[in-house]
Amino acid sequence: MLCHRECQQILENAQRSAGVKLLDFRLARDLSAIGYLGDYYALTLRYRQEEEESIREMELFVKAMPQQSAELAKESIFQKESWLYDTLLRKLQVLSNVKWSPDCVYSRKDLMVLEHIKLKGFRAAGSAELSKEFMKQLIKSVAAFHSASLVYEHQTKTNIGQTYGDNLLEITVASEIAWFTTGLSAVLAVVRSLSQYQGNREQSFIDTKLLAIMERIYEQAAPSTKYRNVLCHRDLWAGNIFFPPENSGPALLIDFQTCRYAPPASDLNFCLYMNLSSSKRKQMESKAIDLYHRHLLKNLSDFGLEELAISKSELLESYEEFRLFGVVYRAVAATIVKVPADFVTNDFKYVDRSKVILSHMKTNPEFATYMEECCVDVMEMALARANV
Protein backbone atom coordinates (compact mmCIF):
# COMPACT_ATOMS: atom_id res chain seq x y z
CA MET A 1 0.00 0.00 0.00
CA LEU A 2 2.87 2.36 0.88
CA CYS A 3 6.50 1.94 -0.15
CA HIS A 4 9.67 3.04 1.66
CA ARG A 5 10.14 6.05 -0.63
CA GLU A 6 6.62 7.30 0.09
CA CYS A 7 7.08 6.81 3.82
CA GLN A 8 10.32 8.82 3.71
CA GLN A 9 8.34 11.64 2.06
CA ILE A 10 5.56 11.28 4.64
CA LEU A 11 8.14 11.54 7.43
CA GLU A 12 9.72 14.67 5.92
CA ASN A 13 6.28 16.25 5.45
CA ALA A 14 5.23 15.46 9.00
CA GLN A 15 8.49 16.77 10.47
CA ARG A 16 8.63 19.69 8.02
CA SER A 17 12.27 18.82 7.50
CA ALA A 18 14.42 16.87 5.08
CA GLY A 19 16.91 16.16 7.87
CA VAL A 20 15.32 12.88 8.94
CA LYS A 21 16.07 9.32 7.83
CA LEU A 22 13.40 6.64 7.81
CA LEU A 23 14.65 3.34 9.24
CA ASP A 24 11.54 1.24 8.74
CA PHE A 25 7.75 1.45 8.83
CA ARG A 26 4.79 -0.67 9.82
CA LEU A 27 1.19 -0.45 8.57
CA ALA A 28 -1.48 -2.14 10.66
CA ARG A 29 -5.25 -2.23 10.15
CA ASP A 30 -7.14 -0.11 12.70
CA LEU A 31 -10.36 -1.99 13.37
CA SER A 32 -11.42 0.48 16.06
CA ALA A 33 -12.10 3.12 13.39
CA ILE A 34 -15.28 2.40 11.47
CA GLY A 35 -16.48 4.39 8.49
CA TYR A 36 -18.61 4.18 5.38
CA LEU A 37 -16.02 5.51 2.96
CA GLY A 38 -12.70 4.04 4.00
CA ASP A 39 -10.48 1.37 5.44
CA TYR A 40 -8.30 2.62 8.28
CA TYR A 41 -4.71 1.89 9.30
CA ALA A 42 -2.09 2.98 11.81
CA LEU A 43 1.23 3.86 10.17
CA THR A 44 4.26 3.67 12.48
CA LEU A 45 7.49 5.26 11.28
CA ARG A 46 10.85 4.52 12.96
CA TYR A 47 13.41 7.18 12.14
CA ARG A 48 16.51 9.04 13.18
CA GLN A 49 17.22 12.76 13.09
CA GLU A 50 20.38 13.88 11.33
CA GLU A 51 23.42 13.79 13.62
CA GLU A 52 21.47 11.90 16.28
CA GLU A 53 21.93 8.30 17.39
CA SER A 54 18.59 7.87 19.14
CA ILE A 55 15.74 6.20 17.29
CA ARG A 56 12.33 7.83 17.37
CA GLU A 57 8.84 6.69 16.45
CA MET A 58 5.87 8.49 14.97
CA GLU A 59 2.38 7.13 14.48
CA LEU A 60 0.02 8.49 11.81
CA PHE A 61 -3.49 7.67 10.67
CA VAL A 62 -4.19 6.34 7.19
CA LYS A 63 -7.58 6.47 5.48
CA ALA A 64 -7.60 4.31 2.35
CA MET A 65 -10.05 3.53 -0.40
CA PRO A 66 -12.25 0.60 0.68
CA GLN A 67 -10.73 -2.64 -0.61
CA GLN A 68 -14.11 -4.31 -1.04
CA SER A 69 -17.23 -2.38 -1.95
CA ALA A 70 -20.24 -3.03 -4.14
CA GLU A 71 -20.75 0.72 -4.60
CA LEU A 72 -18.71 2.22 -7.44
CA ALA A 73 -19.67 5.75 -6.39
CA LYS A 74 -17.46 5.41 -3.32
CA GLU A 75 -14.34 5.79 -5.44
CA SER A 76 -15.20 9.25 -6.77
CA ILE A 77 -16.44 10.36 -3.34
CA PHE A 78 -13.19 9.23 -1.73
CA GLN A 79 -11.16 11.03 -4.38
CA LYS A 80 -13.11 14.22 -3.73
CA GLU A 81 -11.94 14.23 -0.10
CA SER A 82 -8.36 13.35 -1.05
CA TRP A 83 -8.33 16.25 -3.51
CA LEU A 84 -9.74 18.61 -0.86
CA TYR A 85 -7.06 17.71 1.68
CA ASP A 86 -4.33 18.13 -0.91
CA THR A 87 -5.53 21.51 -2.19
CA LEU A 88 -8.23 23.69 -0.67
CA LEU A 89 -8.16 22.52 2.95
CA ARG A 90 -4.39 22.92 3.16
CA LYS A 91 -4.64 26.47 1.77
CA LEU A 92 -7.57 27.44 3.99
CA GLN A 93 -6.05 26.16 7.24
CA VAL A 94 -3.11 28.53 6.75
CA LEU A 95 -5.61 31.40 6.66
CA SER A 96 -6.91 30.70 10.15
CA ASN A 97 -5.43 31.11 13.61
CA VAL A 98 -7.83 28.39 14.78
CA LYS A 99 -6.96 24.80 13.91
CA TRP A 100 -10.15 23.17 12.62
CA SER A 101 -8.87 20.18 10.62
CA PRO A 102 -6.27 17.45 11.09
CA ASP A 103 -3.01 17.92 9.24
CA CYS A 104 -2.77 15.86 6.05
CA VAL A 105 0.87 14.98 5.42
CA TYR A 106 0.44 12.90 2.26
CA SER A 107 -2.30 12.03 -0.18
CA ARG A 108 -2.96 9.96 -3.29
CA LYS A 109 -6.22 9.32 -5.10
CA ASP A 110 -6.65 6.16 -3.04
CA LEU A 111 -5.41 7.21 0.41
CA MET A 112 -4.70 10.03 2.84
CA VAL A 113 -2.15 10.10 5.65
CA LEU A 114 -3.25 12.31 8.53
CA GLU A 115 -1.96 13.23 11.96
CA HIS A 116 -3.27 10.75 14.53
CA ILE A 117 -5.53 13.07 16.51
CA LYS A 118 -6.59 10.43 19.05
CA LEU A 119 -2.96 10.12 20.18
CA LYS A 120 -3.04 13.86 20.87
CA GLY A 121 -6.00 13.48 23.20
CA PHE A 122 -8.82 14.34 20.81
CA ARG A 123 -11.92 12.22 21.28
CA ALA A 124 -15.41 11.85 19.92
CA ALA A 125 -18.34 13.17 21.94
CA GLY A 126 -19.47 9.68 22.88
CA SER A 127 -23.13 10.45 22.24
CA ALA A 128 -25.31 11.57 19.36
CA GLU A 129 -26.39 14.72 21.22
CA LEU A 130 -23.71 17.28 21.97
CA SER A 131 -23.41 19.15 25.24
CA LYS A 132 -23.49 22.93 25.47
CA GLU A 133 -19.68 23.03 25.80
CA PHE A 134 -19.15 20.74 22.83
CA MET A 135 -21.46 22.90 20.73
CA LYS A 136 -19.41 25.99 21.62
CA GLN A 137 -16.23 24.23 20.51
CA LEU A 138 -17.88 23.11 17.29
CA ILE A 139 -19.23 26.58 16.47
CA LYS A 140 -15.78 28.07 17.04
CA SER A 141 -14.24 25.74 14.46
CA VAL A 142 -17.04 26.11 11.90
CA ALA A 143 -16.75 29.91 12.04
CA ALA A 144 -12.98 29.66 11.55
CA PHE A 145 -13.42 27.29 8.59
CA HIS A 146 -15.92 29.64 6.92
CA SER A 147 -13.81 32.70 7.67
CA ALA A 148 -10.79 31.10 6.00
CA SER A 149 -12.92 30.59 2.90
CA LEU A 150 -13.76 34.31 2.76
CA VAL A 151 -10.12 35.31 3.31
CA TYR A 152 -8.92 32.91 0.62
CA GLU A 153 -11.33 34.27 -1.97
CA HIS A 154 -10.32 37.83 -1.11
CA GLN A 155 -6.57 37.20 -1.22
CA THR A 156 -6.60 35.07 -4.37
CA LYS A 157 -9.43 36.94 -6.11
CA THR A 158 -10.95 33.52 -6.69
CA ASN A 159 -14.56 32.36 -6.44
CA ILE A 160 -14.34 28.88 -4.93
CA GLY A 161 -17.62 27.78 -6.49
CA GLN A 162 -16.66 28.84 -9.99
CA THR A 163 -13.03 27.72 -9.86
CA TYR A 164 -13.46 24.40 -8.08
CA GLY A 165 -17.11 23.60 -8.75
CA ASP A 166 -16.28 20.41 -10.66
CA ASN A 167 -14.49 19.11 -7.57
CA LEU A 168 -17.32 20.02 -5.19
CA LEU A 169 -20.18 18.06 -6.71
CA GLU A 170 -23.22 17.11 -4.64
CA ILE A 171 -23.04 13.55 -3.30
CA THR A 172 -25.83 13.36 -0.70
CA VAL A 173 -28.81 15.62 -1.44
CA ALA A 174 -30.15 15.51 -5.00
CA SER A 175 -33.15 14.15 -6.87
CA GLU A 176 -30.99 11.50 -8.57
CA ILE A 177 -29.38 10.24 -5.34
CA ALA A 178 -31.37 7.17 -4.36
CA TRP A 179 -30.62 6.94 -0.63
CA PHE A 180 -32.04 10.44 -0.18
CA THR A 181 -35.15 10.06 -2.36
CA THR A 182 -36.07 6.76 -0.71
CA GLY A 183 -35.54 8.50 2.62
CA LEU A 184 -38.00 11.22 1.66
CA SER A 185 -40.54 8.50 0.84
CA ALA A 186 -40.00 6.92 4.26
CA VAL A 187 -40.43 10.28 6.01
CA LEU A 188 -43.65 10.85 4.07
CA ALA A 189 -44.93 7.44 5.18
CA VAL A 190 -44.13 8.15 8.82
CA VAL A 191 -45.80 11.57 8.79
CA ARG A 192 -48.86 10.00 7.15
CA SER A 193 -49.03 7.40 9.96
CA LEU A 194 -48.87 9.78 12.94
CA SER A 195 -52.05 9.96 14.99
CA GLN A 196 -52.11 13.76 15.13
CA TYR A 197 -52.33 13.98 11.33
CA GLN A 198 -55.22 11.60 10.63
CA GLY A 199 -57.75 14.31 9.79
CA ASN A 200 -58.89 14.64 6.18
CA ARG A 201 -57.30 18.07 5.85
CA GLU A 202 -53.91 16.88 7.13
CA GLN A 203 -53.96 13.70 5.03
CA SER A 204 -54.81 15.69 1.92
CA PHE A 205 -51.93 18.08 2.63
CA ILE A 206 -49.54 15.14 3.11
CA ASP A 207 -50.65 13.48 -0.11
CA THR A 208 -50.63 16.56 -2.32
CA LYS A 209 -48.15 19.11 -0.94
CA LEU A 210 -45.71 17.74 1.62
CA LEU A 211 -43.25 16.02 -0.73
CA ALA A 212 -42.93 19.07 -2.99
CA ILE A 213 -42.10 21.26 0.02
CA MET A 214 -39.49 18.79 1.28
CA GLU A 215 -37.95 18.66 -2.20
CA ARG A 216 -37.10 22.35 -1.95
CA ILE A 217 -34.03 21.06 -0.12
CA TYR A 218 -32.47 20.33 -3.51
CA GLU A 219 -32.31 24.06 -4.27
CA GLN A 220 -30.69 24.67 -0.89
CA ALA A 221 -27.99 22.08 -1.60
CA ALA A 222 -26.68 24.19 -4.50
CA PRO A 223 -24.66 27.43 -4.34
CA SER A 224 -26.96 30.33 -3.51
CA THR A 225 -27.63 33.22 -5.85
CA LYS A 226 -29.22 35.16 -2.99
CA TYR A 227 -26.74 34.84 -0.12
CA ARG A 228 -22.94 34.82 0.22
CA ASN A 229 -21.41 31.37 -0.13
CA VAL A 230 -18.42 29.77 1.60
CA LEU A 231 -16.90 26.31 1.56
CA CYS A 232 -19.24 24.33 3.82
CA HIS A 233 -18.59 20.93 5.40
CA ARG A 234 -22.21 19.80 5.15
CA ASP A 235 -21.89 16.68 7.37
CA LEU A 236 -21.25 18.02 10.85
CA TRP A 237 -22.86 15.33 12.98
CA ALA A 238 -21.20 14.02 16.16
CA GLY A 239 -19.29 11.25 14.36
CA ASN A 240 -17.36 13.77 12.24
CA ILE A 241 -16.24 15.99 15.13
CA PHE A 242 -13.36 15.42 17.55
CA PHE A 243 -12.90 17.42 20.72
CA PRO A 244 -9.60 18.43 22.39
CA PRO A 245 -8.53 17.44 25.91
CA GLU A 246 -9.06 21.01 27.09
CA ASN A 247 -12.70 22.06 27.35
CA SER A 248 -12.36 25.43 25.60
CA GLY A 249 -10.28 24.50 22.56
CA PRO A 250 -11.68 24.30 19.04
CA ALA A 251 -13.01 21.01 17.72
CA LEU A 252 -11.42 19.24 14.76
CA LEU A 253 -13.65 18.51 11.78
CA ILE A 254 -13.10 15.33 9.76
CA ASP A 255 -14.62 13.60 6.69
CA PHE A 256 -14.83 16.47 4.22
CA GLN A 257 -16.19 14.51 1.25
CA THR A 258 -19.59 16.23 1.41
CA CYS A 259 -18.13 19.76 1.10
CA ARG A 260 -20.15 22.20 -0.98
CA TYR A 261 -20.03 25.90 -1.82
CA ALA A 262 -23.09 27.22 0.01
CA PRO A 263 -24.25 29.81 2.54
CA PRO A 264 -22.88 29.37 6.09
CA ALA A 265 -26.47 28.84 7.23
CA SER A 266 -26.31 25.42 5.59
CA ASP A 267 -23.62 24.26 8.05
CA LEU A 268 -25.21 26.10 10.97
CA ASN A 269 -28.54 24.38 10.47
CA PHE A 270 -26.81 21.05 10.06
CA CYS A 271 -24.87 21.55 13.31
CA LEU A 272 -27.91 22.47 15.34
CA TYR A 273 -30.41 20.01 13.90
CA MET A 274 -28.15 16.95 13.70
CA ASN A 275 -26.54 17.30 17.14
CA LEU A 276 -29.39 18.46 19.39
CA SER A 277 -32.89 17.38 20.28
CA SER A 278 -35.67 19.74 19.20
CA SER A 279 -36.05 21.12 22.71
CA LYS A 280 -32.30 21.68 23.24
CA ARG A 281 -31.97 23.24 19.80
CA LYS A 282 -34.72 25.75 20.53
CA GLN A 283 -32.94 26.68 23.79
CA MET A 284 -29.51 27.12 22.21
CA GLU A 285 -30.28 28.32 18.69
CA SER A 286 -30.16 32.08 19.17
CA LYS A 287 -27.01 32.02 21.31
CA ALA A 288 -25.30 29.62 18.90
CA ILE A 289 -25.92 31.96 15.95
CA ASP A 290 -24.64 34.93 17.97
CA LEU A 291 -21.54 32.96 18.98
CA TYR A 292 -20.88 31.94 15.39
CA HIS A 293 -21.08 35.54 14.18
CA ARG A 294 -18.72 36.77 16.92
CA HIS A 295 -16.17 34.09 16.03
CA LEU A 296 -16.51 34.89 12.33
CA LEU A 297 -15.77 38.55 13.00
CA LYS A 298 -12.83 37.66 15.27
CA ASN A 299 -11.27 35.36 12.67
CA LEU A 300 -11.62 37.97 9.94
CA SER A 301 -10.23 40.71 12.18
CA ASP A 302 -7.12 38.57 12.75
CA PHE A 303 -6.36 39.24 9.06
CA GLY A 304 -7.59 42.84 9.08
CA LEU A 305 -10.56 41.89 6.93
CA GLU A 306 -13.61 42.59 9.08
CA GLU A 307 -15.30 44.14 6.05
CA LEU A 308 -15.64 40.65 4.54
CA ALA A 309 -17.99 39.55 7.30
CA ILE A 310 -21.46 38.35 6.44
CA SER A 311 -23.88 40.72 8.16
CA LYS A 312 -25.85 39.51 11.16
CA SER A 313 -29.11 40.31 9.36
CA GLU A 314 -28.13 38.18 6.34
CA LEU A 315 -27.03 35.36 8.62
CA LEU A 316 -30.36 35.37 10.48
CA GLU A 317 -32.41 35.60 7.29
CA SER A 318 -30.51 32.82 5.57
CA TYR A 319 -30.59 30.63 8.68
CA GLU A 320 -34.36 30.86 8.77
CA GLU A 321 -34.62 30.05 5.07
CA PHE A 322 -32.19 27.13 5.36
CA ARG A 323 -34.02 25.73 8.37
CA LEU A 324 -35.76 23.53 5.80
CA PHE A 325 -32.39 21.90 5.08
CA GLY A 326 -31.80 21.03 8.73
CA VAL A 327 -35.33 19.76 9.35
CA VAL A 328 -35.60 17.56 6.26
CA TYR A 329 -32.04 16.20 6.36
CA ARG A 330 -32.38 15.22 10.03
CA ALA A 331 -35.55 13.24 9.31
CA VAL A 332 -34.10 11.49 6.25
CA ALA A 333 -30.82 10.69 8.01
CA ALA A 334 -32.71 9.16 10.94
CA THR A 335 -34.03 6.44 8.64
CA ILE A 336 -30.41 5.29 8.13
CA VAL A 337 -28.35 6.23 11.18
CA LYS A 338 -30.92 5.49 13.89
CA VAL A 339 -31.76 1.93 12.83
CA PRO A 340 -29.69 -1.22 13.51
CA ALA A 341 -26.71 -1.54 11.15
CA ASP A 342 -27.91 -4.90 9.83
CA PHE A 343 -31.03 -3.19 8.47
CA VAL A 344 -28.97 -1.05 6.11
CA THR A 345 -28.64 -3.24 3.03
CA ASN A 346 -28.44 -1.82 -0.49
CA ASP A 347 -32.12 -2.63 -1.01
CA PHE A 348 -32.97 -0.78 2.20
CA LYS A 349 -30.98 2.29 1.18
CA TYR A 350 -31.77 2.44 -2.51
CA VAL A 351 -35.16 0.79 -3.11
CA ASP A 352 -37.67 1.35 -0.30
CA ARG A 353 -37.50 1.39 3.48
CA SER A 354 -40.90 2.76 4.47
CA LYS A 355 -42.33 -0.56 5.70
CA VAL A 356 -39.18 -1.44 7.65
CA ILE A 357 -39.14 2.00 9.32
CA LEU A 358 -42.82 1.82 10.28
CA SER A 359 -42.36 -1.72 11.61
CA HIS A 360 -39.29 -0.73 13.66
CA MET A 361 -41.21 2.16 15.19
CA LYS A 362 -43.76 -0.33 16.51
CA THR A 363 -41.15 -2.45 18.26
CA ASN A 364 -38.63 0.19 19.37
CA PRO A 365 -40.14 3.02 21.46
CA GLU A 366 -36.92 5.05 21.55
CA PHE A 367 -36.65 5.04 17.77
CA ALA A 368 -40.37 5.80 17.44
CA THR A 369 -40.03 8.84 19.72
CA TYR A 370 -37.03 10.18 17.80
CA MET A 371 -38.61 9.55 14.40
CA GLU A 372 -41.86 11.20 15.46
CA GLU A 373 -39.97 14.25 16.74
CA CYS A 374 -38.19 14.59 13.39
CA CYS A 375 -41.37 14.14 11.38
CA VAL A 376 -43.43 16.55 13.47
CA ASP A 377 -40.73 19.16 12.81
CA VAL A 378 -41.03 18.40 9.09
CA MET A 379 -44.81 18.71 9.09
CA GLU A 380 -44.86 21.91 11.14
CA MET A 381 -42.28 23.52 8.87
CA ALA A 382 -44.16 22.39 5.76
CA LEU A 383 -47.45 23.78 7.01
CA ALA A 384 -45.75 27.11 7.79
CA ARG A 385 -44.22 27.24 4.30
CA ALA A 386 -47.17 25.86 2.33
CA ASN A 387 -47.96 29.22 0.78
CA VAL A 388 -44.39 30.54 0.54
MOBELDA-V274731 format. One record per pair of residues at least 12 apart in sequence whose C-alpha atoms are under 6 Angstrom apart, sorted by the first residue. I is the first residue (numbers start at 1). J is the second residue. D is the distance in Angstrom with one decimal. If there is no record, write none. Layout:
# MOBELDA-V274731
I/J/D
I/J/D
This chain:
# MOBELDA-V274731
8/22/5.6
10/106/5.9
13/105/5.6
14/105/5.7
19/50/5.4
20/48/5.8
20/49/4.6
20/50/5.7
21/47/5.5
21/48/5.4
22/47/4.4
23/46/5.5
23/47/5.0
24/46/5.4
25/44/5.5
25/45/4.5
26/43/5.8
26/44/5.1
27/42/5.8
27/43/4.6
28/41/5.3
28/42/5.3
29/41/4.2
30/42/6.0
38/63/5.9
38/64/5.4
38/65/5.2
38/66/4.8
39/63/5.9
39/64/5.1
39/66/5.1
40/62/5.7
40/63/4.8
41/62/4.9
42/60/5.9
42/61/5.0
43/59/5.5
43/60/5.1
44/58/5.7
44/59/4.4
45/57/5.5
45/58/5.2
60/115/5.1
60/116/4.8
61/113/5.7
61/114/5.1
61/115/5.9
61/116/4.9
62/112/5.7
62/113/4.5
63/111/5.6
63/112/5.3
64/110/5.8
64/111/4.1
65/110/5.0
65/111/6.0
79/109/5.3
80/257/5.9
81/256/5.7
81/257/4.5
92/148/5.3
95/148/5.2
96/148/5.7
100/141/5.2
100/252/4.7
100/253/5.9
101/252/4.9
101/253/5.2
103/115/5.5
121/245/5.4
122/242/5.7
122/243/5.1
122/244/4.5
122/245/6.0
123/242/5.1
123/243/5.3
124/242/4.7
128/238/5.8
129/275/4.8
129/276/5.1
130/275/5.6
137/250/4.8
137/251/5.3
138/251/5.3
139/292/5.7
140/250/5.9
141/250/5.4
141/251/5.9
143/292/5.7
143/295/5.8
143/296/5.0
146/230/5.9
147/296/5.8
149/230/5.7
149/231/6.0
161/261/5.6
168/260/5.5
174/218/5.6
178/350/5.1
179/349/5.0
179/350/5.0
182/352/5.7
183/332/4.9
186/354/4.3
191/375/5.7
217/325/5.5
223/261/5.5
223/262/4.6
228/263/5.7
229/261/5.9
229/262/4.5
229/263/4.2
230/261/5.4
230/262/5.6
230/263/5.9
231/260/5.8
231/261/4.6
232/259/5.4
232/260/5.3
232/261/5.9
233/256/6.0
233/259/4.5
234/258/5.8
234/259/5.7
234/267/5.5
236/271/5.6
237/274/5.6
237/275/5.9
240/254/5.2
241/253/4.9
265/318/5.9
265/319/4.7
269/326/5.0
270/326/5.2
273/326/5.4
274/330/5.9
327/378/5.9
331/374/5.0
